[in-house]
Amino acid sequence: MALIWLIAGVVLILAEVLSGDFVLLMIGAAALAGAGAEFAFGNVFVSSAVFAAVSIGLITVARPWLKRRMHGEHIRDNVAALAGARATVTSTVDSAGGRIKLNGSDWSARAFDETEVLEPGTIVTVVEISGATAVVMSERL
């Protein structure tokens, strides 16, 4: 029985190469732990309990840590990363348009609040990017 656990563990770990999601790796490692328990104790119930405990532990604790470590934090694309950025009004911005300085570049902009008129020098926050236009609102306290 230990040989079956061992073969299952190795096959699952090798299959992980194709998936890259670390689930099969965790289950494969648990199967190897089950093989060790079967070899040590010779009891299918003990090896099954070891397999279950180790697989649950690895999937709930080790897998999230490993995914963060290997894949890093989520990086937003260029446009999404601009949302929430601060900018300075360079030409009066209202609902019809205007200009801002955003990350050192000149952008067309329009006010998020249609009644708001933002004068040059006002610090604004980018709410969203709509096409090539930044939709902004003033930073009021």
C-alpha positions in Angstrom: 0.0 0.0 0.0 2.9 2.4 0.7 4.1 1.9 -2.9 0.6 3.1 -4.2 0.8 6.2 -1.9 4.4 6.8 -3.2 3.4 6.5 -6.8 0.3 8.7 -6.4 2.4 11.4 -4.7 5.1 11.4 -7.4 2.5 11.5 -10.2 0.6 14.4 -8.6 3.8 16.4 -8.0 4.8 15.8 -11.7 1.3 16.8 -12.8 1.7 20.1 -10.9 4.2 21.2 -13.6 1.2 21.4 -16.0 -1.2 23.3 -13.7 1.0 25.7 -11.7 -1.7 26.3 -9.1 0.1 24.4 -6.3 -3.0 22.3 -5.4 -1.6 19.1 -6.9 1.8 19.8 -5.3 0.2 20.0 -1.9 -1.9 16.8 -2.4 1.2 15.0 -3.8 3.2 16.0 -0.8 0.4 14.8 1.4 0.4 11.5 -0.5 4.1 11.1 0.2 3.4 11.7 3.9 0.7 9.0 3.7 3.3 6.7 2.1 5.6 7.4 5.0 2.8 6.7 7.5 1.9 3.5 5.7 5.5 2.4 5.7 5.9 3.2 9.4 2.6 2.0 10.8 1.3 -0.4 8.2 -2.3 0.7 8.9 -4.4 2.1 6.1 -6.5 4.2 8.5 -3.5 5.9 10.0 -2.0 6.6 6.5 -5.4 8.0 5.4 -5.7 10.2 8.4 -2.1 11.5 7.9 -2.9 12.2 4.2 -6.1 14.1 5.1 -4.4 16.1 7.8 -1.3 17.0 5.8 -3.3 17.9 2.6 -5.7 20.1 4.5 -2.8 21.8 6.3 -0.7 22.3 3.2 -3.6 23.6 1.1 -4.9 26.1 3.8 -1.5 27.3 5.2 1.4 26.6 2.8 -0.4 27.1 -0.6 -1.4 30.7 0.0 2.0 31.6 1.3 3.7 29.9 -1.7 1.4 31.5 -4.2 2.2 35.0 -2.8 5.9 34.2 -2.8 6.0 32.8 -6.3 3.5 35.0 -8.1 3.9 38.2 -6.1 1.2 40.7 -5.3 -1.3 41.6 -8.0 0.0 44.4 -10.2 -2.5 46.6 -11.8 -2.1 47.6 -15.5 -1.1 51.1 -16.4 -4.6 52.6 -16.7 -5.9 50.9 -13.5 -2.8 52.1 -11.6 -3.7 55.7 -12.3 -6.9 55.5 -10.5 -6.4 57.2 -7.1 -3.3 59.1 -8.3 -2.9 62.8 -7.5 -2.5 65.4 -10.2 -2.3 69.2 -10.6 -4.7 71.2 -12.7 -2.8 73.1 -15.4 -5.8 74.5 -17.3 -9.3 75.0 -15.9 -11.1 71.6 -15.6 -14.9 71.3 -15.7 -17.4 68.8 -17.1 -16.5 69.8 -20.7 -12.7 69.3 -20.3 -9.4 70.8 -19.2 -5.8 69.8 -18.6 -3.9 68.3 -15.7 -0.3 67.3 -14.9 -0.4 63.6 -14.0 2.9 61.7 -13.2 4.9 64.3 -15.1 2.7 64.1 -18.2 0.0 66.4 -19.6 -3.4 64.8 -19.7 -6.8 65.9 -20.9 -9.3 65.8 -18.0 -12.9 66.4 -17.1 -14.5 66.9 -13.7 -16.2 64.0 -12.1 -18.8 66.3 -10.6 -20.5 68.1 -13.5 -21.1 71.2 -11.4 -17.4 71.5 -10.2 -14.9 73.9 -11.8 -11.3 73.2 -10.9 -8.9 76.1 -11.3 -5.2 75.8 -12.2 -3.0 74.8 -9.3 -5.8 72.7 -7.7 -4.7 69.3 -6.5 -7.1 66.6 -7.8 -7.5 62.8 -7.5 -8.0 60.7 -10.6 -11.3 58.8 -10.2 -10.9 56.8 -13.5 -9.5 56.9 -16.9 -12.1 57.2 -19.7 -10.4 56.7 -23.0 -7.6 59.2 -23.0 -9.2 61.5 -20.5 -8.7 61.5 -16.8 -11.9 61.9 -14.8 -10.9 63.9 -11.7 -12.3 65.4 -8.5 -10.8 67.9 -6.1 -9.2 66.9 -2.9 -11.4 68.6 -0.4 -10.9 68.0 3.3 
